[in-house]
Amino acid sequence: MRRLLVALCLFVATVPALEVDAAGAAGSFSAGGSVNQVYATGLTPGSSVELLSPSDVVVAAGVTDSAGAHLFRDVVAGDGYEVRSEGGSVEGLVVTDPSDHPDDSWYQAQAATDPLSSGYGYLTTRDGTELSVNVTFPIAAGPGPWPVVVNYSGYSPSQPGLPPAEALFYIAQGYVVVAVNMRGTGCSGGAFEFMETLQSTDGYDVIETVAHQPWSNGDVGMVGISYSGYSQLYVAATQPPHLDAIAPLSPYSDTYSAILYPGGILNDGFALEWATDRENGARPRAAGWARDLIAAGDTVCERNQDLRLQSKPLLQRIYDTPFSESVFDYLNTETFVDQIEVPTYLASQWQDEQTGGSAANLIPLFDPDTQVFASFTNGTHLEPMAPSEAVHAMAFIDIYVGKKVPSISEFVNLVAPAELAKLYGSTDVAAFTFPDAPFSDQPDWASAKAAWEAQPRVRLKWENGGVPGEEGMPTGRAVTRHDAWPPPDLENESLFLHPDGELWDFPSTIPDGVARATSSYTYDPTTKRSKTFGDDRDAAWHLHPDYKWDPLSEGNSLSFVTAPYAEPVAYAGQGSVDLWVRSSAADTDFEVTLTEVRPDGQEMYIQSGWLRASHRELDPTRSTELVPFHTHQSEDAEPLPAGDFTPVRIELFPFAHVLRPGSRLRLNVEAPGGNQPFWMFDALDGTATNEVAHSTSRRSRVVLPRLPDARTPAVPATLPACSLDGVTTQAVSLRNQPCRPYLPARIVTDVVATASSVDPPSVSVTWTPPPGAAPTAYRVETLPGSGGSPTTVEVAGDITQLPVDVSLDVPYEFRVTALYDDHGAPASVASMPVVVRSGTTPTTGPPVIHPTPTSPPGSTTTTTAPPTTPATPEPDDGHQRFVRLLFRDVLGRTPDAAGERWWIALMDDGATRSDVAARFRRVPEVDQRVVRTLYDLYLDREPSADELLLWTGFIGSGGRVEEVASQLLGSPERWAGAGGDAARFVEDLFGSVLGRAPDLTEATALQSVVAADGPTEAARALLHSTESTGRRVDQLYLALLHREPDVAGRAWWANRIAAGGNLVDLLFSIAATPEYAAQTPRASGPDVLATAFG
């Protein structure tokens, strides 16, 4: 049996006949009218030829090809056309429109006068073109008539012999299989143009012709995969009366954006290779079997080659059409599937290496009254042929075409397993035995049909290839059913990009204008493989194909990773990667890829999306939060604005994937290429610096289609294998989802600059080492504001803290780069700006660097003072206690169940108290509660929404809580509350800040500050006084540890806060200590924040 043929889509051309012969001065020729076409053959090569309208006006002219033929396209329907050439003419030609279908009597007459018989032959279409067909009667099915299934493509379905592999099994199921070559291919007549309207109307004629054959009972369906799969959509849209159902397997959605130009970038891998094959296959006598038939005397096949040179040049047409022009809407199945009325069974796979994973996008576009059933899974182009999948398509055909109870014949299981095992590269033939057909236990056809239609219409098979002991086989670990696609109960989950490659479910609060608000990479497609597999397309279907999926190129990509998931989470649908980008180039290409970073150190592929930035224009009527719909129109294309950030939304192709506890989700941003077996990309040449923003108003994010917890598939707790004895490739278990070692870029993170001294002015810069081996050195780059020049200094690889001399009242930012023997790694994201203000209290003595939210997890750094106790993982019961303490003291509430599980799981996976405190500090609720507490204490009211946004953004971007307090204490609202009286204002200020009344000297001094510099400066001066800072340190210790601080600790923190530190840092530093964690969580107690600032 011939191997299964598969493929893609694109553009090319076709032709008609209803010939009339004419005698002329230079000989004779034939001409015919067709569907918006007129052709002529038998002319002298190179001669001029004209097409005249019924009013004798020349409407088109041309020159015949070397075979003496010419085809006029885009001819308006009408009677009385004439072809003239060489002094002769053919008159009375009729041109029709696609909707001008012949009457039923025409097909009856065709069947009566020229019936098809078993074996090879020809079928005549409405314009006289003869299509080659191969008819195979069913075996062991009893006397006819029988139901019919049609397999229709431009490959070689009608080649004499057995039917194509994807249709072969139906002869054992009681069906006649009619395999038909499209016009312009094989031995069929006409010229070829990919899926032109004539190929659709030819399909209409095929359905109606076979329905009237004496061996047909009039029930006709269509079956096939890939080319013979998506061709069904085009034919069904013409609504042939005798078509009962279609079962397209592995089709595509939009020819342009789903396969040929994903995101506007030419797929010059599989797409162009397939197009080249189609262009070559449309040449005269291109198929070997056609040459054999001609040599054996088949004059019809020989005559049918006459128009082949009129086939449209496919490749040049692709290159000349870089935009989705409306003239090609007839190719876009999304524009016409709503015209399909017959029951439809559609199956495809998310990572299809040939037609892509876009076919699921068609489901919501069908007419709501059309019965559409779908089955989706991960895997390759071949998946619908697996027994567990094919049995559903065959049951569908039995119900809607065969009109019988579904069954699997003994012959299928006698022949199919061995053939399928070859396709999948397996020696386990028995594993490919077909299971019982769905609803085969029903008593009659009506019952089976009712049971089929009662089930939810969309079937998802999860983790195909992941069954332990059957790794790589086309069997799944779970199946779920849904009422629609996308599943109607999805939650749009936004994960926001943050500095240092983090991905969180809350947006960044970094101000737009600081360096820390962006991450950058060097765009350079030459640093990547173009594809992940070789040239053998069939080998990609095997159990363990030898993929070459390389780790990300360091410095040529960006990566953002979530924290470990605390519970199973399933995603199913499309997603959107919404980036704020700035590029040094006028245009740039993006590939975004989702992967799973697993606890075992492996990274597994999930899905990708692409976009050329100049194609970023959206259709607002079709775009949603989950699906950006780009227009891809030439008039909408626009370069990136120089120097400015611009929002771009990148469509993620459909996918379904489960993440288990401990796994993390990774978003990679890179140049196109290197993530697909056969798709390659004609990416823009050259290099560029691409920046991605993650700041207060430039909230880059990925939006994902999360299933509710109750709909998460019941997959086993064990991860699908990424390593297996005897398997040396990256394709181990999940089909077409390879694994690679997780190798994050060696980038320094958590760069923090803190003002440490005023006299002389200096800043302490700390950072977290990159993952992997220790660097040989670090390069610390100082970036002064106010037009200063950057400077660099190198320090040893075991240093993670550096004092830097600075100038007073100048903002500074810092970047740190890890240096290795071979080369330097990419630079870190910059620190937040730091300013050493003149007039602040200097720090006395070298400080202890206590654990802070930006310290390396589990580490401390010391100088001359005694070190703090390193944080260590606690036993499990301590994790719950610590989490509940944090919620109670920082947020003033008990944790919700999901939140508690998440934080406990983080610690169970090895996170220390310092690490948890650091992450907790970044939770937006913390800053919100701080602001609300300050408003309640100082203004006796809630902040407005704008005020809350303003001050949480200020704190989140590195602003001091003490400054917020100063602004509120010195606000016009407080001043008005004191009646505009300086003495009363100062008395109130002392009460709020120091909890006492001022003496006369203190009152007089502060009143003079009010008079000279205003209320806010007076509030700032009092709040930063030695008494105030010491008092707040005392109150935090008392609230959190129920004791007073030791003398050294009190002095250090008081000085640190006075010199620019933050009281909230102290709160989380105390929270990271063993002493704090040893407490029992209280049901109630003092409001820690109110106590600290009261």
N, C-alpha and C positions, 0 to 999 in steps of 0.2 A: 504493500500500500504506500502511496506517495506520502511524503512528509507533509505536516501541516504548514500551509503558507500563511504568512501574516504581513501586515503593513500599515500604512499611514494615509495621508491625504495630500492634496494640493490643487494645481490648476492645469488644464490642457483642452482638447476639442473633438467633435464628432460630426457625422454627416448622414443624409437621407437618400431616398432613391425614387420609387415610382417612375421608372425610367421611360423616356420617350427618345426614340432614335431619330436622327435628322440627316438628310443628305445635303452636302454642300459642295462648293467648288473644289475644295481641297480634300474631300472625303466625307466620312460620316462620323458622328459623335453621339453620345447619349447624354441626356440631362434629366434632372428630376427635381421636384419640389419636396420640401420636408417641413419640419417644425422650425419656422423662422430661418430656414436655410434653403439654398438652391445649389446644386452641384452639376458639374459637367465632367465627363470622362471620354477618352478616345480621341482627344484633340492632339494636334501636333505640339510636341514639347516646345515651350518658349513662345507660343503664339498668344496673341491678345484675345481676350474674351470679355463680353459685356453682358450685363443683366439689365433688361428693359422692363419698365412697369407696364401695366395694361394700357396706359396712355402713350406708350412708345417713347418714354423718357428714360435715358440711361441713368439708372440709380446706383450702379456699381460697375467697376471694371477691374481687370487684373490680367496676369500673365500665367499661363499654365506651367506646371512643374515638369520635371524631367520624365514623369510618367504620362504627361498629357492630360492632367486633371486640374480642376480648380473648384474651390468651394466658396460660395458667397454666404457670409454669416450675417446675423442681425437683420434679416429681411422682414419687412412688415407683412403680416398675413394678408392674403388676397388671391384672387383668381387672375389668370391671363398673363402671367409673367413669361418673358421670352429670353432665351440665351442665344447670342449671336457670336460667331467666330468663323474666320476663314471663309466668309461668303455664305455660310450656312447658318441655319437657326433652328431652334426648337421652341415651339410656341405652346400656349395653353397650360403652363405649369401652375400648380396650385401650392400655395404656401399657407400653412396652418399655424395656429397658436397652440401652446402646450395644453390648454384646456379643451381643445377641439378633439375629443376622443371619438373613435369610431363607434358606431352602434354595435349592440350586442350581436346583431345578425352578421356583422362582418367577421367576428371571431368564430361564430358558428360555421360560416362558410369556409373559413380558413381550415378549421378542424375537419370539415367534411371533404374538401377537395385536396388538401395536402396534410393528412394526419401525420403526427409524429409517432414513431415506433421505438421500441426499446433499442438502445445503443446510440451511436453518433448520428447527427443529422443537422438540419437547419430550420430555423423558425423565422418567418417573415413578419416584419413590423409594419406599422401603418404607412411608412414612407417607402416600403419595398426593400429596405435593408434586410439582409439575411444574417441572422445571428447563429453562431455555431452552438449546438446544444448536445448534451449527453444525458440520455434518459435511462434510468436504472429502475426496473420494477422491484417490488419488495420480494423477499424470500420467505417462504413458508407462511404466506399471509392469506392463502385461499384465493379464489377467483375474484377478479375486480368487479366493478371499479373501486379504486382506492383513493384515499386522500393524498395530496401532493405537497412536497416541500421544495422550494426553489432556492438554489445557491447561485448567487449572481455577483460576479466581480470581473476585474480586468486582469486577473492572473491567468491560470489555465484550467478553470473548472470543467470546461467541456472536453478536455483532452480525452481521447478514447481510452477506455478502461474503467476502473472503479471511480466512484465519485470522490470529491475532495474529502480529506480525513474528517473534517468537522461535520460533514453531512453523511458520511458513510454509515454510521450506526442506525440511521433512520430507515434504511432498507430492511433492517432486521426488526424494526418496530412497526412494520405494516404500511410504510409510506413509499410512494414513488418519489425518487429524487431526480429533479431536473436541474442539471448544472449548466449555466449559461455564461458564455463570454460576452462582455460588453462590446459594443461596436468599437471598431478600431483596434481590437486586440485578438490574438490567436487567429482563428479562421473566420471571425465575424467581419462583416463588411463595414464600410464607413471609415471616417477619420476619428481620432481619439482626442477628446478634451475631458479632463478629469471632472467627473460628476456634473457635466453640463446638463441642461434641461432635457436634451434628447436621451440621455442615459436614464433619466427618470421615466420619461414617457415610454421608452423601450421596455423598462421594467413593468410598466402598466400593461403593455401589450403581451409580455411574457405571461403574466398572471392570468389575464383573460383568455389567452390562447390555450394554455395548458388546462384551464378549468373546463374547456369544452371538448377536450380529447375524449375519445371513447373509453379510455382506461381510467379517467378521472371521475371521481364522484362530485366534483365541483367545489370541494373544500381545499383551499390552498393556503399554505403558510410560507414564510421565508425563514431560513436558518443560515448561520454562518458566523465567522469570527473575523475581526479586523476589517479588511476590504469588503468581504462578503457579509460583514456585520453592519457597518455603517451605511452600505448601499441600501439596506432595507429601509432606513429612515427616509431616504430620498424617494424611493418607490412608494412607500406607504403614504407619503404626503400627497401623492396624486390620487389617492383613494380609489384604487381598483375595486369594482363591486364584488369580485369573488375572493378578495384577500381576507382571510379570517383572522390572522395574527402574525406578528413578527417577533423574532427572538435575536436581536442584535447583541453580539458578544464582543467585548473589547473595542467599542467604537470611540469616537471623540466628540467634543461639543463644537467649539468654534474653530474652523480650519486655521484662521489667522492666529489668534492669541493663545489657543490651546495646544498648538503643535508646531506651526510653521514659524511664527514670530512670537514666542512667549514673552510677554512684557514689551513687545516691540523690538526684540533682539532676534536676528535670524538664527534659526536652528540649522546650522550648516553641518550637522552630523547626520543622524538618521534621516531627518526630513529631506535633506538634499540628496542623500544616497538613494532614498526611495524614489524621489522624483526623477533622478537620473535613470533608474531602472525602468520607470514608466515611460520616459521619453524614448529610451532605447527599445522598449518593448512595443512601441507604437510604429516602429519602422516596418517596411514591407518584409514579410517572411521572417520576422524576428524570432518567432518561437520555433524551436527545433521540431516539435511535433507537427506544426503547420507545414514546415518544409517537407517533412516525411509524407504528409497527406498529398501535397501538391505533386511530389515526385511519383506518388502512387496513382496519379490521375484524377485527383479531386479538383475539377475545374471550377467549382463554386468557391472553394478556398482560394484558388489562384485569382479568380476575378475579384474577390473581396479585398485584394491587396491594392486595387487601383487607386484608392483615395488616401492611402496611408501617408503620403508625403504632405497632405493637407492638415495633418495633425498639428496642433499649436505647439510651438517650442515652449516646453514647460519651464525649463530652468531659467531662461532669460526672462520669462514672465514673472517668475518669483523674484528675481533680482530687481526687476523694474517696479515691483509693488511692495515697498517697505511699509505701507500704511494699509489699514483696513478700509479700503474704498468700498462704498456702498454698491458699486457695480458687481462686486463679488458676494453679495448677500446670499445668492443662490447656493454658494458653497457652505455657508454657515448654518449648520443644522439648528442652531438656536433660533433662527428666524422663521422656521417652518414646522417644527415638531408639533406645534399646536394644531396643525392641520391633519395630524394622524388620528384616526378614529378607531382603529382596530386595537384589540388587547395587545399589549407590548410587554415583553420580558427583556430587561436590559441588565447585563452583567459586566462589570469592569473592576479594575484594581487601581489602588491609589498610586502605586509606583510603576505603572506600566512603562516599560523602557522604550516602547515604540510609539503608541498613541497617547501617552501621558495619562494622567489620572483625572481628566476633566469631565468625563462622560456623566458623572453624577450631577453635574450642573444642569443637565437637560431635564431632570425629573420634574422640578417645579414649573417648567415651561410648557409641558403638555397641557392640553385641554383638560380641565377638571373632570369632565365626563368620560374621558378615556381611561380605561383600566390599565394602569401602568404598574408593573411589578419589577422590583430591582433587587440585585444581589451584589454587594461590594465587599472587597477584602483587600488586604495588602498582597503584594506579589508582582508577578510578571505578566506579560501579554497572554500567556498560555493558561492562566488560572481557570477560566471558565470551562476548560476541557477536562479538569480533574473530576474524577467520579463523584466526589461530594458536591460539586458544583453543577456538572453536566446533567445530573439526575433531576435537578430542579427545572432546567430549561426543557428537558425532554418531557417531564410531567406537564409543563405548561403547554407544549405542542400537542400532547395527547388530549388535554382537556379542551383546547380551543380550536384545534384543527382536526385531530382524530375523533374528537367528541366521544371519548371513551374513558374508562377508568385507567389512570396511569399505571404503567408496568414497565419492567425491564426484561427484555427477552433473553432466553438462554444464549442465543447467538452473540448478543452484545458481550456477555461475560466470557464467552468462549474466545472472542477475537480481541476485544478492546484492551484488556489489561496488558497484553504484551506490547501492543502498539503504543499505548500511553506510557508504559515504562520506558520505552525507547526515547520518547519525546522528553521525558523528565530526567533522562540519564540515570535511571535506576535499574538495578538488577532484581529488585523485589517485585516480581510480576503480580504476586497475590495481593500486594498492597493496593493495586489499582482495580480491584474488583468493585463493581458497582453495587451500592447498597440498594435496598428496596426503594421503589419510587414513592414519593410522598403521596399519601392518601390512596395507596394501592389496596388498602383494606376496606375501602368504601364499597357498598353493595351495588352501586350503579353510577353511571356517568353524572347524573344530576346531583347525587350526593357528593361525589368527588369534587365537582365544580363548586358546589356550595361551600364545602370545607376549604377548598383552595382560596376562595374569595373572602372567607371569614377571617383569615389570618392577616395580621398587619402586612402591608405590601412591600416594605423595605426590609431586607435581610442583611445584617452585617456579620461577617465572619471575622473574628478577632484572632490575631497572632497566628496567622496562617504559616505553617512551617515550624511552629514552636512546641509541638507535642513531644515530651521527653521520650526518647527511644525511637522517634520518627523524625528527628530534626531534618529540616529541609524538605520534607514531604509536603504535598499540598493538603494538609489537614490542619484544622484550627483548634484553638483551645477553648473557644466559647462562641456562641451565636446569640445575637439579640435581634429582635424584630421591632420595627418602628412604623408608625402610621404614615409617615411622610419622610421626604428628604428635602432639606435638612430636617433632622428630628425636631418636632415642634416645640419641645420643652428645653431647648438649649439655653444656657446662661452665657452671655457675652463676658468673658473674663479678660480684663485688661491687666497686663503685666508691663510695668514701666521700666525703662532703662535708667540706670543710675551710674554714677562714677564708679570706677574700679571694676567694671564688668559685672555689675550686679543687676538682677532683675527682680523687682518687687511688685506686690499688688497695690502699691500706693505711689503717687507721683513724686518726682524729685522736687525738693524745695531750694535747690541751688539757684541763685540769681542768674539771669541771662548773661550779664556782662562780664562774668569772671571766667578765668581760664578753666576752672574745674567744671564748668557747665558743658564742656564738649570732650569727646574722644575722637581720635583720628587714626586713619590708616592710609597706606600707600596703595592706590589702585594700580595693579599691574597684572593683567591676565597671563603674562608669560611665566609667572611664578608657579603656575598650577598645571596639573595634567588637564588635557582637554576633555577626557572621559575616563570612566573607571573600568572599562572592559575592552577586550580585543574586537576582532572583526566577525567572529562566528556568532551570529544572532541566535541560532538555535541553542548554542551552549549556555546562553544566559538563562535558559529554562531549567537547567539541571539543578540537582539538589544543592550543590556547593560550588557555584561558579567562582572562578578566580578573579574577584574584584580587586582593584587597586585603588582603595579609597584613602587618600593620604590625609594626615593631620593638617590643620590649618597652617598656612604659611605665616610665620611670625612677622608681624609688622605690616602684612598685606591683608589683614582682616581685623574685624572687631568681634568680640564674643561677650555675651551677657548671659549670666547663669543664675537661676533661682537658688534659694536655699533648698535643702532636701524636703521632699514632700512627706507629710506626716501620715497621710492616708491615701488609699488608691484614688486616682483621679483619671477619668476617661474623657477624651476629646473626640468629637465626630462632626465633621463639617469643613467649611472653609475658614480661613483666618486672614487677618490683615496686619501687615507690618507697617506701622505709621511712623515715619522718620522725619525729623527736621535735619536737613542736610545742607552743607555748603561744600563746594568743590573748587579747586584751583582751575578746573577745566570747565568749558562751557556746557559740556554734556558728559555723562558718565553712566556706566552700567552697574546694576546691582543684582546679585543673587543673595537671597536670604534663605537660610536653612535652619529647620528645627531638628534638634537631636536630643536624645536622652543620655544624660551622663549618669551612669549606674554606679552603685556602691562597689562593684567589683573592679572599678577602674577602666571600664570599657565605655565607649560612646557608640550609640546606635542611631542610624539614620532614620528620620521620620518623613520629612517632606520639604519641598523647596518652593520658591517663587522668584520671579525675575521682573526687572523693569529697567528700561532705558529712561533716564531722568527726563529727557525732552518729551517723552510720551506720558507725562504724569497727569495730564488733564483728565478729569473725571466726568462721567455722566451722572449728574446728581439725581436723576429720576430712577436710576437703576442701582446706584451705590448704596450700601448699607454699612453699618458699623463693622460687620464681619467681612463684607465683600466690596472692595473697591472696583468699580467698573470703569475701565479706561476707554476713552473714545478711539484712540489710535488713528485719528484723522490728521491728514497732513496740515490742515489749517489750524489745528490745535497744538501742533508741535512747537515747543518754545525752549530756547536755551536757558540754563540756570542763570539767575541774576548774579553778576560778579560781586563777590564779597558779602552776600546776604544769605541768611538761612531761608530755606524754602521747604514747605511740607511736601513729602511724597508718600504715597500709599502703595504698598506692594502686595499684590494678591498672592496668598498661599494657596496652592492647589489643594483640593479636598483630601482629607486623611481621616483615619480613626486610629487611636493609639491609647494605651493605658500606661500610666506611670504609677509605680508601686512606691510604698514608703521607703525612703532612703534615696530614691532616684531624684535627679534634678533635671530641669528643662533648660536647654541651651539654645540661644538664638545667635546664629553666626551671620555676619554681614561681610560680603567679599565680592570679588569680581566673578563673573559667570564662568562656569566650567568646573570639572573635576568631581561632581557629585552624582552624575548620571552615567549609566552603562554606555549609552549610544548617543544621547543628545550632546552635541557640542554647540558652541556659540560663536558667532562672528562678532565678538566683543570689540568695542572701540579700541583703537590702537593707542599706544603711549602710556604714560604714567600720570597720576594726579594725586593730590592730597585731598582725601574726602573726610569731612568732619561730620559727626553725628552729635546733635545737641541732646542734652538731658537736663533741663532746667525748669524753672517755675512756669514759664509760659511756652516753652518748647518741649512739650511732654512727649517725647518719642516713646513708643509702646508697641507691643504686639497684642492683638485682640484674638482670643481663641474661643472655639466653640465647645464649651464644657458641658458635659452631660450632668444632670442632677445626680447626687450621690445614689439615689434609689435606682437609677438607670445604669450605674456602672456595671459592666459585664463581670460575671463571676469567673474571672480567670484565676488560675492557681496562684498561690502566693510566691512561688518560685519564679525567678526571672527566666525568660527564654535564654537558651545557651548562647554565649559568645565565644566559647571554646569547647572543643570536643576532641576526644582521643581519635587520632587518625585523620582529622580534618585540618588542613593547613591554610585554608583560604579564609577571607574575611566574611564570607557568606556561610554562616554556621547553622542558624535555625530560621528565623523569620525571613520569609521569601522576599527578596529584593530590598531588604533592610540590613545592609552589612554592618559590621562592628569594626571599630578601630580603637587603639589605645587612646584614652583621654589625655591629651597633652596640652594643657593650657599654656598660653604664652607666658614667657618668663618676665612678667611685668610687675614692678613694685606697686603695691597698693597702700591705701590708708596713709597717704602723705599728709601730715598735719604740721602746721607751723604755729607756735605759741610764743607770744611775747614773754620773755623770761627775765629781762633786765632793762632798766632805763639808763643806768649810769655804770658802764657805757651801754648804749642801746644794743640789744641783741635779741635774737629769736632762736628758739629751740625747734629744730626740724626733726621729726620722727617718721618712721615708715615701717611697713611690714615687708619682709623679704618675699621675693617671688617664689612660686612653687618649684620643686625640683632641687637640683644640686646647688650648693651655695655659690654665689658669684665670686669672682676674684677681687672685685672692687665695685664701688658705686660712684656714679657721677651725679653730683647734686648741682642743679642749675637754679640760680637765683634770678627771679624776674621782677625787677623793681618797676613800680609805676612811675608816673610823672616823667616819662620819657627817658628813664635811665637805661643803661646798657646791661644786658644779661651777663652774668659771670658764672663760672663753673669751678668746682673743686672736686677732686677725687678722694675717696676715703676707702679704707680696707673693707673687704667683703664681710667681715664679722661685725661691722658697725651699723647700727640702725637708728642712731641719734647723733645730731650734729648741731653745735651752737654756731650761729652765723651772726656776725656783726652787721648792723643795719643803721640807717639814718632815722632820726626821729620824724614822725608824722608823715612817713612815706609808706604806701601800701606795698607789700611784697608777696609774691607767689613763688612756689618752689616745685620743681619736677625732679624726680630721681630716676636714674637709669642704672640697671644692673649690667655690669661688664663681665664678660667671660673671656676665656683665652682665645676662642675663635672669633667672636665679635660681640658687639653690644646688643642687648635686647631692646625692644621698643621702650620709649620713655613712658613714665607713669602719667596718669592724669594729674593735673596740677593740684596743689593744695588750695584751700580757701585763702583769700588775702588776709594778711595780718599787718597791723599797724602798731608800732610802739609810740604811744602818745606822750608828748611832753607834759610834765606836771603830774604824772601818776607816781604812786609810791613804788620805789625800786624794790626788787627782790633781794633779800639778804641771805647770802650764803648759797652754796650749790644745793639745789633741791633734789629730793627723791622723786623720780618719775613714777607716780603711782599708776596702777592699772586704770586706763581710761577707755572710753568707747572706741578709740582708734588704736589701742595697743594691740600687738600681735596676740592672738588667742593663746592663753596659758603662759605668757611670758611677762617679765618685768625687767626694767633697766634701772640700775642704781649708780650713784656716785659715792659721795663720802658718808651719807647717812645710812642707817640700817635699812636693808631691803625689806620690801613687803613680802608676805608669803605668796609664793606662786600659786596661781589657781590650778586646781586639779579636778578631774572628773569625780562626781559624787556618786554614791549608790543610787539606784532607781528611786527609792522613796525620798531621797534628798532632792531629786530633780523636781518632783511634784511640789515639795515644800518650798523650794526656791522660787518656782514659777508663781505660786500663789502669793508669796511674799511680795514679789515685784508688782504683780497686779494690784495688790492691796495698797502698797505704799506709794507707788508711782501713779497709778490710775484711779485709785480709790474705789476699786470694785473687785469682785471675784471674777476670775476668768470664765469666759464661755467655754463650753465643752470642747468645741473644735479648736479654739485658740490654745487651750491648755494642752491638748494632745499634740499640737504642732510644736510648741516650745519644749515639751518633755521629749518628743522624738528628736529634736535638735540636740538635746543633751545626751540622749541615749546613743546618738551617733558619734559622740565624742566631743561635742562643743563644751567648752569650759564656762564657768560663771562669767569670766571676762568677755568671752565671745557673745554669750547670751545678753549680757548687759549692753554690749556695744550695739547689737542688733535691736534690742529693745529701745535704745535711745533714739533710733531712727524711725520708730513707729509714729506716724503723724498724730495719733491721739495724745502722745506725751506732750508735744509742744502746744497742742490745743488746750490741754488741761492746765499747763503752766500759764498760758495767756488768760484763760478764764479765772484762774486763781488770783492773778494779779489784778484783774478788773474787779473781782469781788472784794478783795482786800482794800484796794485804794480808791475805787470809784463806786463801790457798792452797787454794781449792776453787771449784767452780762455784756460782753462785747457784741457789736453788730457783726453781720456776716463779713462785711468789708474789713472791719477792724481785725476780726479773727484771721482772715486771709493775709492781711498786711503783716501782722506780727508773727504769725506762725512761719510765714515765708522768710521774715527777717531772722528768726532764730534758726530755722532749718538751713539757712545759707551761711551759718557760722556767727550770726549776731549774738551778742551777750544778753542773757536774760536780765542782767542788772541794768542794761541800757533801756530795755522795755519798761522796767520798773521806774527808772528815772524819768522817762517820758510821761508816764502816767501820773507819777507823784507831782511833776511840775506842769501838768497839763492845764489849759485854760479852765477846764471843768473843775479841777481842784482849787484853782485860784478863785473862781467864781464862788465855790462852796465856802471859801474863807471870807467872802464878802469883799474881795479885793484888798484886804487888809494884810500887810506884810507881817505884823506881829502875830495875828491869828494863824496865818498860813504857816509860819515857822513853828508855832506851837503844835499845830496838827501834824506837821512833817516830823517833828521829833517823836510824837506819839506813834506814828505809823512805822517809822524806821527803827527807833531805839526803844520804844515802849516806855518812854518817860518824858517828863517836861524838861525844857532847857533851863540852865541857870541864866542869869542876866548876861554874863559875858558871851555865852554860846548864842543866846538869842540875838544879841546886838551884832555879833560877827556874821551870823547867817542872814540877818535882815539886810546887812550891807551887801551881801552877795546878790540877794534878790534885787536890790535897787540897782546894782551895777550890771549884772549879767542876766537877770531874769529868774523866774521861779524854777525852770528846768535845771539850770546850772546849779542852783542852790540844792535841789533834790539830788542831783548827781554827786555833789560834793559830800553831802551827808551820807548818802548810801555807800560811798566809797571810803568813808572814814575808817580808821583802824577799829574803832568800837563797833561800827556796823558790821564789817566783815567778820570780826571775831565772834560777834553775837550770832551771826547766821551759821557759822561753822559749829558753834556750840549747839544751836537748836537742831541742826541736822543730825549731829551725833546723838543727841538725846532722843530725837524722834525715831531714828533708825536702829541705834544700838542700845538705847536706854542708859547711856552713860556719857560723861563728859570726855572730850578728846584729850589725848596725852599732850603735853606741852609742845613737843616738837611738831607733832602732826597739826596742832592748832595753828602754830606760827607759820608753818609752811603753806597751809591752805589759805590762811588769811592773806599772806603776802602774794600768793599766786592769784587770788581773786582780785586783789587790789591792783596787780600789775597787768590785768587783762584776762584773767582766767574766768571760769564760768561756774556759778554755784551748782548748776545741774551736773557738771562733770564730777563734782564732789559727791553728789547723790549717787551716781552710778558707780563711782569708785568704791564707796562704802558698800554698795550692794554686791560688788564682786568679791568681798572678803569672806573667808570661812566663818568669821564671827557672826556676820549678818545671816548667812545661810543656815546657821545652826538653830535659829529661832523657830518657834512654832507660829505658823500664820494665825493672825488674829481675825476674829469675825468683825471686830470694830476696833477703832483706835484713833489716835490723832491724825489729822490731815497733815501729812508730812510737808507738802508744798506750802500750805497755809502757815504751818508752824515755822518753816524756814524763813518766810518772807514777812511774817507777822511781827 
